[in-house]
Amino acid sequence: MSLSWPSSLVLLAALPLSAPAAEQWVVTTDLWGNPYYQTLHLDVQDARVGGTLGGDPIAGTLRDGSLRFTVKESDGQLQHFTGTVNDAHMQGESDQPDTNNRAARATHAFRAWRVPTRAGNAPQHQVFTPTDYSNTFSADRAPVLVIHPGDSLQTRTLDSGGVDEHGVTRALFGNPQVGPFFIVGAEPGDTLAITLTSLKLNRDYADSLDGLVGRLKTPRVAAEATALGKPVRWALDRAKGLARPEGASGALKNVQIPVKPMLGGLALAPGFGYPPLSTGDTQDSGGNMDFNAVVEGNTVYLPVQQPGALLYLGDGHALQGDGETTQWALETSLDVVVRVELVKRASISTPRVESPTQIMTLGQGGSSDDALRIATSGMLQWLAQAYGLSLSEAAQVLGVAVQYHVANLAGRSVGVAAKIDKAVLQQLPTPAPGTTAAGEARSAR
């Protein structure tokens, strides 16, 4: 299933996906100890083999489990793969141009696994009960479940300390994540849309602190706040949807705040050449964003950098103010339902969030200035792609309509969100579906 607009103000014109190739495989080539992942579309007719590897055409043969094919790269160079196929697994060697001297050749081992297929195109509701968790966003962790675009996923997360809904520690602290989930058909250059269908509390307490993050402290406040940073437990009334600090006295004795469950962590695996990312950090394709707009009913858009996207989620919060100023939000476990959809050949530069009333881009950087620039650049890109605005026109819209919010202050990076109300955007024309901002037609795969 693919997204379509302008009925929804999603990021780009999305086209229906064509029928999948006869078989889809994920190939891992060992480049001097570095795994390189590619999508292999394998079409077998009698003994002849066709299709693509990483988007480049292939041709070869498959006889009695022995596979040989040649890949023609965009620059005309050839790669030769020889291996054996055993049911859903493949292994062998490849002969490729050397990465430093294209006139020389290098031999690399490869292995592959076949992506499961299913009958019919109707979206499915899949339930996944995690048994282990990841403290990195990594392309090297084996997928825990294969999901097709349009499917819904039901699962549950731990809190940031690794504690489940029963109060039992199941993983190491540091925002352990569930996943990764392999999304069929997702390839680098695509965008994954994750709609947060349901985020529900599944226990009656959350943990927080009474601290202030260092970025908020003037010298005077820092001197006065030396005793802060103590744990504070909040009671969660799930029936009423309220949170209150347990055992509070004085001014906070009667304080009750409506909860708004959110995911602090949502990310896709980083691309080739990038190391696994700590679940305490962020990158262009998400991470520990701690953005309090990642809530039920909203859709998050992330750029795909690996075959299958490899989606991770976790770090449940019952409630968080802008910036996560105490270092911890109201950290808790959650029952989660998300729906995943795929926008083919639609590249975005930074995470995006769409609510019923706003579009938002998230900038994350080493300083607030860097984060502001990235968030603004992402919004300018969205206005150009979705509405065909020139830089001058987009700048005018920002000047009268943009809102900036501090998303995250608690991590190693700063997060800033740029937001625009849809009521403003409804006055703008939108390009025809299937075109870019420049009017060039996009073709479905």
The 8 nearest C-alpha neighbors of each residue, nearest first, counted from 0:
[[1, 149, 148, 340, 16, 15, 2, 341],
 [2, 0, 341, 15, 342, 340, 13, 14],
 [1, 3, 13, 342, 340, 341, 4, 0],
 [4, 2, 13, 12, 1, 14, 5, 6],
 [5, 3, 6, 7, 12, 8, 9, 432],
 [4, 6, 7, 8, 3, 429, 432, 9],
 [7, 5, 4, 8, 3, 9, 2, 432],
 [8, 6, 4, 5, 9, 3, 2, 10],
 [9, 7, 5, 4, 10, 6, 385, 353],
 [10, 8, 7, 11, 4, 353, 5, 385],
 [9, 11, 385, 381, 8, 384, 12, 300],
 [12, 10, 385, 13, 9, 384, 345, 4],
 [11, 13, 432, 433, 4, 3, 434, 14],
 [14, 12, 3, 2, 342, 11, 1, 433],
 [13, 15, 443, 433, 16, 1, 12, 3],
 [16, 14, 1, 17, 443, 0, 13, 2],
 [15, 17, 443, 444, 14, 1, 18, 0],
 [16, 18, 444, 19, 443, 15, 14, 20],
 [17, 19, 16, 20, 444, 21, 15, 120],
 [20, 18, 17, 21, 22, 23, 184, 16],
 [19, 21, 22, 40, 42, 23, 41, 18],
 [20, 22, 42, 41, 19, 23, 43, 40],
 [23, 21, 41, 20, 40, 42, 24, 113],
 [22, 24, 40, 114, 39, 113, 41, 20],
 [23, 25, 113, 39, 114, 112, 38, 26],
 [26, 24, 38, 111, 112, 37, 39, 113],
 [25, 27, 111, 37, 36, 110, 38, 24],
 [28, 26, 36, 35, 110, 109, 34, 111],
 [27, 29, 109, 35, 34, 30, 108, 26],
 [28, 30, 34, 33, 32, 108, 107, 31],
 [31, 29, 33, 32, 28, 34, 107, 35],
 [30, 32, 33, 29, 107, 34, 28, 108],
 [31, 33, 30, 29, 34, 28, 35, 107],
 [34, 32, 30, 29, 31, 35, 28, 272],
 [35, 33, 29, 28, 27, 30, 36, 32],
 [36, 34, 28, 27, 33, 271, 29, 37],
 [37, 35, 27, 26, 34, 28, 25, 306],
 [38, 36, 26, 53, 25, 306, 39, 27],
 [37, 39, 25, 53, 52, 306, 24, 26],
 [38, 40, 52, 24, 23, 51, 25, 41],
 [41, 39, 23, 50, 51, 20, 22, 24],
 [42, 40, 50, 22, 39, 49, 23, 21],
 [41, 43, 49, 21, 50, 48, 20, 22],
 [44, 42, 48, 47, 45, 41, 49, 46],
 [45, 43, 47, 46, 48, 42, 49, 61],
 [44, 46, 47, 43, 48, 61, 60, 62],
 [47, 45, 61, 60, 62, 44, 48, 43],
 [48, 46, 60, 44, 45, 43, 59, 61],
 [49, 47, 43, 59, 60, 58, 42, 44],
 [48, 50, 58, 42, 57, 41, 43, 59],
 [49, 51, 41, 40, 42, 57, 56, 48],
 [52, 50, 56, 55, 40, 57, 54, 39],
 [53, 51, 39, 54, 55, 38, 40, 56],
 [52, 54, 37, 38, 55, 51, 39, 186],
 [53, 55, 52, 51, 56, 38, 39, 40],
 [54, 56, 51, 52, 53, 72, 71, 70],
 [57, 55, 51, 70, 50, 71, 52, 54],
 [58, 56, 70, 51, 69, 49, 50, 68],
 [57, 59, 49, 68, 48, 69, 70, 56],
 [60, 58, 68, 48, 67, 47, 69, 49],
 [59, 61, 47, 48, 67, 46, 66, 68],
 [62, 60, 66, 46, 65, 47, 64, 67],
 [61, 63, 65, 64, 46, 60, 66, 47],
 [64, 62, 65, 61, 66, 84, 83, 46],
 [63, 65, 84, 83, 62, 66, 61, 85],
 [64, 66, 83, 62, 61, 63, 82, 84],
 [67, 65, 61, 82, 83, 81, 60, 64],
 [68, 66, 81, 59, 60, 80, 61, 82],
 [67, 69, 59, 58, 80, 79, 57, 60],
 [68, 70, 79, 57, 58, 78, 59, 80],
 [69, 71, 57, 78, 77, 56, 72, 79],
 [72, 70, 77, 75, 56, 76, 55, 57],
 [73, 71, 75, 76, 74, 55, 77, 70],
 [72, 74, 75, 71, 55, 76, 56, 54],
 [75, 73, 72, 76, 71, 77, 55, 101],
 [74, 76, 72, 73, 71, 77, 70, 78],
 [77, 75, 72, 74, 71, 78, 96, 73],
 [78, 76, 71, 70, 72, 75, 69, 79],
 [77, 79, 95, 70, 69, 94, 71, 80],
 [80, 78, 69, 94, 93, 68, 70, 77],
 [79, 81, 93, 68, 67, 92, 69, 94],
 [82, 80, 67, 92, 91, 66, 93, 79],
 [83, 81, 91, 66, 90, 65, 92, 67],
 [82, 84, 65, 64, 66, 89, 90, 91],
 [83, 85, 89, 64, 88, 86, 65, 66],
 [84, 86, 88, 87, 89, 83, 64, 90],
 [85, 87, 88, 84, 89, 113, 64, 112],
 [88, 86, 113, 112, 85, 89, 84, 114],
 [89, 87, 112, 85, 86, 111, 84, 113],
 [88, 90, 84, 111, 110, 83, 85, 112],
 [91, 89, 110, 82, 109, 83, 111, 84],
 [90, 92, 82, 109, 81, 108, 83, 110],
 [93, 91, 108, 81, 107, 109, 80, 82],
 [92, 94, 80, 107, 79, 106, 95, 108],
 [93, 95, 106, 79, 78, 105, 80, 104],
 [96, 94, 78, 105, 104, 93, 97, 106],
 [95, 97, 104, 101, 103, 105, 98, 102],
 [98, 96, 104, 100, 101, 105, 103, 99],
 [97, 99, 100, 96, 101, 105, 95, 104],
 [100, 98, 97, 101, 103, 96, 102, 104],
 [101, 99, 97, 102, 103, 98, 96, 104],
 [100, 102, 96, 97, 103, 99, 98, 104],
 [101, 103, 100, 96, 104, 97, 99, 76],
 [104, 102, 101, 97, 100, 96, 105, 99],
 [105, 103, 96, 97, 95, 94, 102, 106],
 [104, 106, 97, 95, 94, 96, 107, 103],
 [105, 107, 94, 93, 95, 92, 104, 108],
 [108, 106, 93, 92, 29, 30, 109, 94],
 [109, 107, 92, 29, 91, 28, 93, 106],
 [110, 108, 28, 91, 27, 92, 90, 29],
 [109, 111, 90, 27, 89, 26, 91, 28],
 [112, 110, 26, 89, 25, 88, 27, 90],
 [113, 111, 88, 24, 25, 87, 89, 114],
 [112, 114, 24, 87, 23, 115, 88, 25],
 [113, 115, 24, 23, 112, 116, 25, 22],
 [116, 114, 113, 117, 145, 23, 87, 22],
 [117, 115, 114, 118, 22, 23, 113, 183],
 [116, 118, 119, 115, 120, 147, 121, 114],
 [117, 119, 120, 116, 121, 115, 122, 123],
 [118, 120, 121, 117, 122, 116, 123, 18],
 [119, 121, 122, 118, 0, 117, 123, 147],
 [120, 122, 119, 123, 149, 150, 118, 0],
 [123, 121, 150, 149, 120, 124, 151, 148],
 [122, 124, 150, 125, 151, 121, 149, 147],
 [125, 123, 151, 150, 152, 126, 122, 153],
 [126, 124, 152, 151, 153, 123, 127, 150],
 [125, 127, 153, 152, 154, 124, 128, 151],
 [128, 126, 154, 153, 129, 125, 152, 144],
 [127, 129, 154, 130, 126, 155, 153, 177],
 [130, 128, 131, 127, 177, 132, 154, 155],
 [129, 131, 128, 132, 169, 177, 127, 170],
 [132, 130, 129, 133, 170, 169, 177, 178],
 [131, 133, 177, 176, 175, 170, 134, 130],
 [132, 134, 176, 175, 135, 177, 131, 178],
 [135, 133, 175, 278, 277, 176, 173, 174],
 [134, 136, 277, 278, 276, 133, 137, 275],
 [135, 137, 276, 268, 275, 278, 277, 311],
 [138, 136, 275, 268, 139, 135, 140, 276],
 [137, 139, 268, 140, 269, 309, 275, 136],
 [138, 140, 137, 141, 34, 275, 268, 142],
 [141, 139, 138, 137, 142, 179, 133, 178],
 [140, 142, 139, 143, 179, 138, 178, 180],
 [143, 141, 179, 180, 144, 181, 140, 178],
 [142, 144, 180, 178, 179, 141, 145, 181],
 [145, 143, 180, 142, 181, 146, 179, 127],
 [146, 144, 181, 180, 182, 147, 183, 143],
 [147, 145, 182, 181, 183, 150, 144, 148],
 [146, 148, 183, 182, 150, 149, 145, 122],
 [149, 147, 340, 0, 150, 339, 341, 182],
 [148, 150, 340, 0, 122, 339, 147, 338],
 [151, 149, 122, 123, 148, 147, 338, 124],
 [152, 150, 338, 124, 337, 125, 123, 339],
 [151, 153, 125, 337, 336, 126, 124, 338],
 [154, 152, 336, 126, 335, 125, 127, 151],
 [155, 153, 127, 335, 128, 126, 334, 336],
 [156, 154, 334, 335, 333, 157, 128, 153],
 [155, 157, 313, 333, 332, 315, 177, 334],
 [158, 156, 332, 163, 162, 161, 314, 159],
 [157, 159, 331, 332, 314, 160, 161, 162],
 [158, 160, 174, 314, 161, 173, 172, 330],
 [161, 159, 172, 158, 162, 173, 174, 171],
 [160, 162, 170, 172, 157, 158, 168, 171],
 [163, 161, 168, 167, 157, 158, 166, 160],
 [164, 162, 157, 166, 165, 167, 332, 168],
 [163, 165, 202, 166, 332, 201, 162, 157],
 [166, 164, 163, 167, 202, 162, 201, 168],
 [165, 167, 163, 164, 162, 168, 202, 169],
 [168, 166, 162, 163, 165, 169, 164, 161],
 [169, 167, 162, 161, 170, 163, 166, 160],
 [170, 168, 161, 162, 167, 163, 171, 131],
 [171, 169, 161, 168, 132, 172, 175, 162],
 [170, 172, 161, 173, 175, 160, 169, 134],
 [171, 173, 160, 161, 159, 174, 170, 175],
 [172, 174, 159, 175, 160, 279, 171, 278],
 [173, 175, 159, 314, 278, 172, 176, 160],
 [176, 174, 134, 133, 132, 173, 161, 159],
 [175, 177, 313, 133, 312, 132, 311, 174],
 [178, 176, 132, 312, 311, 313, 179, 133],
 [179, 177, 311, 180, 143, 310, 176, 142],
 [178, 180, 309, 310, 311, 142, 143, 181],
 [179, 181, 310, 309, 178, 144, 142, 143],
 [182, 180, 307, 145, 309, 142, 146, 144],
 [183, 181, 307, 146, 147, 185, 308, 145],
 [184, 182, 147, 307, 185, 146, 181, 148],
 [183, 185, 182, 186, 307, 306, 147, 148],
 [186, 184, 307, 308, 183, 306, 182, 189],
 [185, 187, 306, 189, 305, 307, 188, 303],
 [188, 186, 304, 303, 305, 189, 306, 185],
 [187, 189, 346, 344, 303, 345, 186, 190],
 [190, 188, 344, 343, 345, 303, 187, 346],
 [191, 189, 302, 342, 303, 301, 345, 341],
 [190, 192, 341, 301, 300, 340, 342, 302],
 [191, 193, 300, 340, 339, 299, 341, 194],
 [194, 192, 339, 299, 298, 338, 195, 300],
 [193, 195, 298, 338, 337, 196, 297, 299],
 [196, 194, 337, 295, 296, 197, 297, 298],
 [195, 197, 337, 336, 296, 295, 194, 338],
 [196, 198, 336, 295, 335, 195, 199, 337],
 [199, 197, 335, 295, 334, 260, 333, 336],
 [200, 198, 334, 333, 201, 197, 335, 260],
 [199, 201, 333, 202, 334, 332, 237, 198],
 [202, 200, 333, 164, 334, 199, 332, 203],
 [203, 201, 164, 200, 204, 332, 165, 235],
 [204, 202, 235, 234, 236, 237, 201, 205],
 [203, 205, 234, 235, 233, 202, 232, 206],
 [204, 206, 331, 330, 233, 329, 232, 234],
 [207, 205, 232, 330, 329, 231, 233, 331],
 [206, 208, 231, 329, 327, 230, 328, 232],
 [209, 207, 230, 231, 229, 210, 228, 325],
 [208, 210, 228, 229, 227, 325, 231, 230],
 [211, 209, 228, 325, 227, 208, 212, 326],
 [210, 212, 325, 324, 213, 215, 326, 209],
 [213, 211, 214, 324, 326, 215, 325, 409],
 [212, 214, 215, 216, 211, 221, 409, 217],
 [213, 215, 212, 216, 408, 211, 409, 217],
 [216, 214, 213, 212, 211, 217, 324, 220],
 [217, 215, 221, 220, 213, 214, 218, 212],
 [216, 218, 220, 219, 221, 215, 214, 222],
 [219, 217, 221, 220, 222, 216, 223, 224],
 [218, 220, 222, 217, 221, 223, 216, 224],
 [221, 219, 223, 217, 216, 222, 218, 224],
 [220, 222, 218, 224, 216, 219, 223, 217],
 [223, 221, 219, 220, 224, 225, 218, 217],
 [222, 224, 220, 221, 225, 219, 226, 218],
 [225, 223, 221, 227, 226, 222, 220, 210],
 [224, 226, 227, 223, 222, 221, 228, 220],
 [225, 227, 224, 228, 223, 229, 210, 222],
 [228, 226, 210, 224, 225, 229, 209, 211],
 [227, 229, 210, 209, 208, 230, 226, 211],
 [228, 230, 208, 209, 227, 231, 210, 226],
 [231, 229, 208, 207, 228, 232, 209, 206],
 [230, 232, 207, 208, 206, 233, 229, 209],
 [233, 231, 206, 245, 205, 244, 207, 230],
 [232, 234, 244, 205, 245, 243, 204, 206],
 [235, 233, 204, 243, 242, 245, 203, 244],
 [236, 234, 242, 203, 204, 237, 241, 233],
 [237, 235, 241, 239, 238, 240, 242, 203],
 [236, 238, 240, 239, 235, 200, 241, 203],
 [237, 239, 236, 240, 241, 235, 200, 203],
 [240, 238, 237, 236, 241, 257, 235, 242],
 [239, 241, 237, 258, 236, 238, 257, 242],
 [242, 240, 257, 236, 258, 256, 239, 235],
 [243, 241, 235, 256, 255, 234, 258, 236],
 [242, 244, 255, 233, 234, 254, 245, 256],
 [245, 243, 233, 247, 232, 234, 246, 231],
 [244, 246, 233, 247, 234, 232, 243, 231],
 [247, 245, 244, 248, 252, 232, 233, 243],
 [248, 246, 252, 245, 244, 251, 249, 253],
 [247, 249, 252, 251, 250, 246, 253, 245],
 [248, 250, 252, 251, 247, 253, 254, 246],
 [249, 251, 252, 248, 253, 254, 247, 244],
 [252, 250, 254, 249, 253, 247, 248, 244],
 [251, 253, 248, 247, 249, 250, 254, 246],
 [254, 252, 251, 255, 250, 243, 247, 248],
 [253, 255, 251, 252, 243, 256, 244, 250],
 [256, 254, 243, 242, 241, 253, 257, 244],
 [255, 257, 242, 241, 258, 243, 254, 240],
 [258, 256, 241, 240, 242, 259, 255, 318],
 [257, 259, 318, 241, 240, 317, 242, 260],
 [258, 260, 318, 317, 261, 257, 294, 319],
 [261, 259, 317, 316, 318, 198, 258, 294],
 [262, 260, 294, 316, 293, 315, 291, 263],
 [263, 261, 315, 264, 314, 293, 313, 316],
 [262, 264, 289, 314, 287, 288, 315, 261],
 [265, 263, 287, 313, 314, 312, 262, 286],
 [264, 266, 312, 286, 311, 285, 313, 287],
 [267, 265, 285, 286, 311, 284, 310, 312],
 [266, 268, 310, 309, 284, 308, 311, 285],
 [267, 269, 138, 137, 136, 309, 270, 308],
 [270, 268, 304, 273, 267, 138, 137, 275],
 [271, 269, 304, 305, 273, 272, 268, 138],
 [272, 270, 273, 35, 269, 305, 36, 304],
 [273, 271, 270, 274, 33, 269, 35, 34],
 [272, 274, 271, 270, 269, 275, 276, 137],
 [275, 273, 276, 272, 269, 137, 271, 270],
 [276, 274, 137, 136, 135, 277, 273, 269],
 [277, 275, 136, 135, 274, 278, 137, 280],
 [276, 278, 135, 279, 280, 136, 134, 275],
 [277, 279, 135, 134, 280, 174, 287, 136],
 [278, 280, 277, 287, 173, 174, 410, 281],
 [281, 279, 287, 277, 278, 286, 276, 411],
 [280, 282, 286, 287, 285, 288, 283, 279],
 [281, 283, 285, 284, 286, 280, 363, 269],
 [282, 284, 349, 285, 350, 348, 281, 302],
 [285, 283, 301, 302, 282, 267, 266, 350],
 [286, 284, 266, 282, 283, 281, 265, 350],
 [285, 287, 281, 266, 288, 265, 264, 280],
 [286, 288, 264, 280, 281, 279, 289, 263],
 [287, 289, 290, 286, 263, 264, 281, 285],
 [290, 288, 263, 287, 407, 291, 264, 406],
 [291, 289, 406, 288, 292, 293, 407, 263],
 [290, 292, 293, 319, 289, 261, 321, 294],
 [291, 293, 294, 290, 352, 261, 297, 354],
 [294, 292, 291, 261, 262, 290, 297, 295],
 [295, 293, 261, 292, 297, 260, 296, 195],
 [294, 296, 195, 197, 198, 196, 297, 293],
 [295, 297, 195, 196, 294, 194, 298, 354],
 [298, 296, 354, 353, 295, 195, 194, 294],
 [297, 299, 194, 353, 193, 352, 195, 192],
 [298, 300, 352, 193, 351, 192, 194, 353],
 [299, 301, 192, 351, 191, 350, 352, 193],
 [302, 300, 284, 350, 191, 190, 303, 299],
 [303, 301, 190, 284, 347, 189, 346, 191],
 [302, 304, 187, 308, 189, 190, 305, 188],
 [303, 305, 187, 270, 269, 308, 302, 268],
 [304, 306, 308, 187, 270, 186, 303, 307],
 [307, 305, 186, 308, 185, 38, 37, 187],
 [306, 308, 182, 181, 185, 309, 183, 305],
 [307, 309, 303, 305, 306, 185, 267, 310],
 [310, 308, 179, 181, 180, 267, 307, 268],
 [309, 311, 267, 179, 180, 266, 308, 178],
 [310, 312, 178, 179, 266, 177, 265, 176],
 [313, 311, 265, 176, 264, 177, 266, 178],
 [312, 314, 176, 264, 156, 315, 177, 262],
 [315, 313, 263, 159, 174, 158, 264, 262],
 [316, 314, 262, 332, 331, 158, 333, 313],
 [315, 317, 330, 261, 329, 318, 331, 260],
 [318, 316, 260, 329, 258, 259, 331, 330],
 [319, 317, 259, 258, 316, 329, 260, 328],
 [318, 320, 328, 323, 291, 329, 321, 316],
 [319, 321, 323, 322, 318, 291, 324, 328],
 [322, 320, 406, 405, 323, 319, 291, 407],
 [321, 323, 407, 406, 408, 324, 405, 320],
 [324, 322, 328, 326, 325, 320, 321, 407],
 [323, 325, 322, 326, 211, 212, 408, 409],
 [324, 326, 211, 210, 327, 323, 212, 208],
 [327, 325, 409, 324, 212, 323, 211, 328],
 [328, 326, 207, 325, 208, 323, 329, 330],
 [327, 329, 319, 330, 323, 207, 316, 318],
 [330, 328, 205, 207, 317, 316, 318, 206],
 [331, 329, 316, 205, 206, 328, 158, 315],
 [332, 330, 158, 205, 315, 316, 317, 329],
 [331, 333, 157, 158, 315, 156, 164, 163],
 [334, 332, 200, 156, 201, 199, 155, 315],
 [333, 335, 155, 199, 198, 201, 154, 200],
 [336, 334, 198, 154, 155, 197, 153, 333],
 [335, 337, 153, 197, 196, 152, 195, 154],
 [338, 336, 195, 196, 152, 194, 151, 193],
 [337, 339, 151, 194, 193, 150, 152, 149],
 [340, 338, 193, 149, 148, 192, 150, 194],
 [341, 339, 148, 192, 149, 1, 191, 0],
 [340, 342, 191, 1, 148, 192, 190, 343],
 [343, 341, 190, 13, 189, 1, 345, 191],
 [342, 344, 189, 345, 341, 190, 13, 14],
 [345, 343, 189, 188, 346, 342, 190, 441],
 [346, 344, 189, 343, 190, 342, 188, 11],
 [345, 347, 188, 189, 190, 302, 344, 348],
 [348, 346, 302, 349, 345, 190, 301, 350],
 [347, 349, 377, 283, 346, 302, 350, 380],
 [348, 350, 283, 377, 347, 361, 351, 284],
 [351, 349, 301, 361, 300, 360, 284, 285],
 [352, 350, 360, 300, 359, 299, 361, 349],
 [351, 353, 299, 359, 298, 358, 300, 360],
 [352, 354, 358, 298, 297, 357, 359, 299],
 [355, 353, 297, 357, 356, 358, 298, 352],
 [354, 356, 357, 353, 297, 296, 421, 358],
 [357, 355, 354, 421, 420, 358, 422, 353],
 [358, 356, 420, 421, 354, 419, 353, 355],
 [357, 359, 353, 419, 418, 352, 354, 420],
 [360, 358, 418, 352, 417, 351, 353, 416],
 [361, 359, 351, 417, 374, 416, 378, 377],
 [360, 362, 416, 374, 350, 415, 351, 349],
 [361, 363, 374, 370, 373, 415, 414, 416],
 [364, 362, 414, 370, 413, 412, 415, 361],
 [365, 363, 370, 369, 412, 366, 413, 362],
 [364, 366, 412, 413, 369, 367, 411, 363],
 [367, 365, 369, 368, 364, 413, 370, 412],
 [366, 368, 370, 369, 413, 371, 364, 365],
 [369, 367, 371, 366, 370, 372, 364, 365],
 [368, 370, 364, 372, 366, 367, 371, 373],
 [369, 371, 362, 363, 364, 367, 373, 372],
 [372, 370, 368, 374, 369, 373, 415, 367],
 [371, 373, 375, 369, 370, 374, 376, 368],
 [372, 374, 362, 376, 370, 375, 371, 377],
 [375, 373, 362, 361, 377, 371, 360, 376],
 [376, 374, 378, 372, 377, 373, 371, 379],
 [377, 375, 373, 379, 378, 374, 372, 380],
 [378, 376, 380, 374, 375, 379, 360, 349],
 [377, 379, 381, 375, 380, 376, 360, 382],
 [380, 378, 376, 382, 381, 377, 393, 375],
 [379, 381, 377, 383, 378, 382, 384, 376],
 [382, 380, 378, 384, 383, 379, 385, 10],
 [383, 381, 379, 386, 385, 380, 384, 388],
 [382, 384, 387, 388, 380, 381, 386, 385],
 [385, 383, 436, 381, 382, 387, 386, 380],
 [384, 386, 11, 382, 381, 383, 10, 387],
 [387, 385, 429, 382, 388, 383, 384, 430],
 [386, 388, 436, 383, 384, 385, 430, 389],
 [389, 387, 383, 386, 392, 393, 382, 390],
 [388, 390, 392, 391, 393, 383, 387, 394],
 [389, 391, 393, 392, 394, 388, 379, 383],
 [390, 392, 394, 389, 393, 395, 388, 396],
 [391, 393, 389, 395, 394, 390, 388, 396],
 [394, 392, 396, 390, 395, 391, 388, 389],
 [393, 395, 397, 391, 392, 396, 390, 398],
 [394, 396, 398, 392, 393, 397, 391, 399],
 [397, 395, 393, 398, 394, 399, 400, 392],
 [398, 396, 401, 394, 400, 395, 399, 393],
 [397, 399, 395, 396, 400, 394, 401, 393],
 [398, 400, 397, 396, 401, 395, 394, 402],
 [399, 401, 397, 396, 419, 398, 402, 420],
 [402, 400, 397, 419, 418, 399, 417, 398],
 [401, 403, 418, 417, 419, 400, 404, 416],
 [404, 402, 417, 416, 418, 401, 415, 405],
 [405, 403, 416, 415, 406, 417, 402, 321],
 [404, 406, 415, 322, 321, 407, 414, 416],
 [407, 405, 322, 414, 290, 415, 321, 416],
 [406, 408, 322, 414, 413, 409, 323, 289],
 [409, 407, 322, 413, 410, 323, 324, 414],
 [408, 410, 326, 407, 323, 212, 324, 322],
 [411, 409, 412, 408, 279, 280, 413, 407],
 [410, 412, 280, 413, 409, 365, 279, 408],
 [413, 411, 365, 364, 410, 363, 414, 366],
 [412, 414, 408, 364, 363, 407, 366, 367],
 [413, 415, 363, 407, 406, 362, 370, 405],
 [414, 416, 405, 406, 362, 370, 404, 371],
 [417, 415, 361, 404, 360, 403, 374, 406],
 [416, 418, 403, 360, 359, 374, 402, 375],
 [417, 419, 359, 402, 401, 358, 403, 416],
 [420, 418, 401, 357, 358, 400, 402, 421],
 [421, 419, 357, 422, 423, 356, 358, 418],
 [420, 422, 424, 357, 423, 356, 425, 419],
 [421, 423, 420, 425, 424, 356, 426, 357],
 [424, 422, 421, 425, 420, 426, 400, 419],
 [423, 425, 421, 426, 427, 422, 420, 419],
 [424, 426, 422, 427, 423, 421, 428, 8],
 [425, 427, 424, 423, 428, 422, 421, 429],
 [428, 426, 424, 425, 429, 386, 423, 388],
 [429, 427, 386, 430, 426, 425, 387, 424],
 [428, 430, 386, 385, 431, 427, 387, 5],
 [431, 429, 386, 432, 387, 434, 436, 428],
 [430, 432, 434, 433, 429, 12, 438, 5],
 [433, 431, 12, 434, 430, 4, 13, 5],
 [432, 434, 12, 441, 440, 431, 14, 13],
 [435, 433, 440, 438, 439, 432, 441, 431],
 [434, 436, 438, 437, 439, 384, 440, 433],
 [435, 437, 387, 384, 438, 383, 434, 430],
 [438, 436, 435, 439, 387, 434, 384, 383],
 [439, 437, 435, 434, 436, 440, 430, 431],
 [440, 438, 434, 435, 437, 441, 436, 433],
 [441, 439, 434, 433, 438, 442, 435, 432],
 [440, 442, 433, 434, 439, 443, 435, 14],
 [443, 441, 440, 444, 433, 14, 344, 434],
 [444, 442, 16, 14, 17, 15, 441, 343],
 [443, 17, 16, 442, 343, 18, 19, 15]]
